[in-house]
Amino acid sequence: MPEEAWDTMDLSVNLAPGRPEGLALGNPVMIASGTFGYDGYGRGFAAEAPLASLGAVLPKTFTRHARTGNPEPRWFPLSFREALEVGETTLLNSVGLTNPGIETAMADLAPRWADSEVNFVMSMAGDSAEQWEEMASFTRGVIGFSAIELNLSCPNVDDGAMFSHHPLLTEAAISGVRRQTDLPIWAKLSPNVPDITEIACAAVESGADALTISNTVPAMHVDVETGRAVLGTGYGGLSGPALRPIAVALVHKAAQAVDVPIIGVGGIMTGRHAAEFLMAGATAVQVGSANLADLNAPFRILTELEELLTRWEVNTVDQIIGTARWDEPGALPG
Ligand SMILES: Cc1cc2nc3c(=O)[nH]c(=O)nc-3n(C[C@H](O)[C@H](O)[C@H](O)COP(=O)(O)O)c2cc1C
């Protein structure tokens, strides 16, 4: 590996360039909400994991009130690692946002985050426009996280539609949060929409500083021997490698429509996959399901990405962001 490239390698990215102080991350690799350890809080954050070496860590989404989650089974396949060994590329889950509620999170967990070297980004979800704003008000004056990601893939109590399925709902959720906080807001969008650019633009116009694309795709699997759906709720969310090409396309489309950073997430298992999202227009990436196969995955992915950039003689991340082309041969590095 050329020593010179390592010496000058700068992996830092700014995930809120529109805010006065910006939001600098040391590198573009993060842990996606809900996928590190079991629930992403408490025992999920193993003390020995070098989490501070990642760009950021997103704990599981917090809701207004504590939730115990959905009926079992909540996962299929039960061991994603074993599934990958036999070539299975999807994970279905229906965890149901198990969490202690935002007030407990702010009182008990945020102080622990503040004491650590890890860059935490809080994730939350409301079920009405009023509740999004109320939840954001609980974060005022709390330290321990550098941004708030809004999990907009949750249903609105009034009509059952997911917030990120409609531009007006997206706007209602984000603008309420924007009124309550000066922290950077990342809007995490659903992939299951006819036109991601419409939702992306609504999110940015209502105050999002970055977009996270994407959450899981609605999915179902039936065991034909028993005739039963494998998840306790019937339907779940599909994640893992099968989601990647869908998310890459959505990132690429959204990147043409907005000028805020995009965080790509969906099926990233290797540094090459991370680079693919960056080339499609993402500024950073989150690693989700890969953690369920290997808790070392985000650290390995970061190392692999650095090695790729070094091989391509690229020493800043932004040199590859948005370089994907199909009109000019040879436009890609390497
Ligand atoms: C078991 C599981 C739990 C998840 N929980 C959350 C969550 O609480 N909040 C959220 O915004 N996304 C949640 N997600 C979605 C992931 O953060 C991510 O967007 C999605 O899984 C796609 O990335 P991946 O293919 O790398 O897993 C969850 C995903 C899985 C597999």
PDBQT file of the ligand as one rigid body, heavy atoms in Angstrom, charges set to zero:
ROOT
HETATM    1  C1  LIG A 401     -33.393  -5.927  12.698  1.00  0.00    +0.000 C 
HETATM    2  C2  LIG A 401     -33.499  -4.553  12.116  1.00  0.00    +0.000 A 
HETATM    3  C3  LIG A 401     -33.957  -3.514  12.916  1.00  0.00    +0.000 A 
HETATM    4  C4  LIG A 401     -34.054  -2.233  12.392  1.00  0.00    +0.000 A 
HETATM    5  N1  LIG A 401     -34.485  -1.206  13.190  1.00  0.00    +0.000 NA
HETATM    6  C5  LIG A 401     -34.516   0.058  12.708  1.00  0.00    +0.000 A 
HETATM    7  C6  LIG A 401     -34.874   1.141  13.530  1.00  0.00    +0.000 A 
HETATM    8  O1  LIG A 401     -35.148   1.002  14.731  1.00  0.00    +0.000 OA
HETATM    9  N2  LIG A 401     -34.902   2.390  12.976  1.00  0.00    +0.000 N 
HETATM   10  C7  LIG A 401     -34.578   2.617  11.662  1.00  0.00    +0.000 A 
HETATM   11  O2  LIG A 401     -34.585   3.776  11.219  1.00  0.00    +0.000 OA
HETATM   12  N3  LIG A 401     -34.216   1.585  10.860  1.00  0.00    +0.000 NA
HETATM   13  C8  LIG A 401     -34.183   0.328  11.358  1.00  0.00    +0.000 A 
HETATM   14  N4  LIG A 401     -33.797  -0.692  10.539  1.00  0.00    +0.000 N 
HETATM   15  C9  LIG A 401     -33.438  -0.424   9.136  1.00  0.00    +0.000 C 
HETATM   16  C10 LIG A 401     -31.919  -0.290   8.987  1.00  0.00    +0.000 C 
HETATM   17  O3  LIG A 401     -31.425   0.782   9.759  1.00  0.00    +0.000 OA
HETATM   18  C11 LIG A 401     -31.554  -0.090   7.512  1.00  0.00    +0.000 C 
HETATM   19  O4  LIG A 401     -32.131   1.108   7.030  1.00  0.00    +0.000 OA
HETATM   20  C12 LIG A 401     -32.036  -1.240   6.636  1.00  0.00    +0.000 C 
HETATM   21  O5  LIG A 401     -31.925  -2.475   7.301  1.00  0.00    +0.000 OA
HETATM   22  C13 LIG A 401     -31.272  -1.320   5.306  1.00  0.00    +0.000 C 
HETATM   23  O6  LIG A 401     -29.905  -1.492   5.518  1.00  0.00    +0.000 OA
HETATM   24  P1  LIG A 401     -29.175  -2.947   5.523  1.00  0.00    +0.000 P 
HETATM   25  O7  LIG A 401     -29.581  -3.657   4.283  1.00  0.00    +0.000 OA
HETATM   26  O8  LIG A 401     -27.711  -2.642   5.608  1.00  0.00    +0.000 OA
HETATM   27  O9  LIG A 401     -29.688  -3.645   6.749  1.00  0.00    +0.000 OA
HETATM   28  C14 LIG A 401     -33.704  -1.992  11.047  1.00  0.00    +0.000 A 
HETATM   29  C15 LIG A 401     -33.245  -3.040  10.252  1.00  0.00    +0.000 A 
HETATM   30  C16 LIG A 401     -33.128  -4.315  10.767  1.00  0.00    +0.000 A 
HETATM   31  C17 LIG A 401     -32.611  -5.411   9.896  1.00  0.00    +0.000 C 
ENDROOT
TORSDOF 0
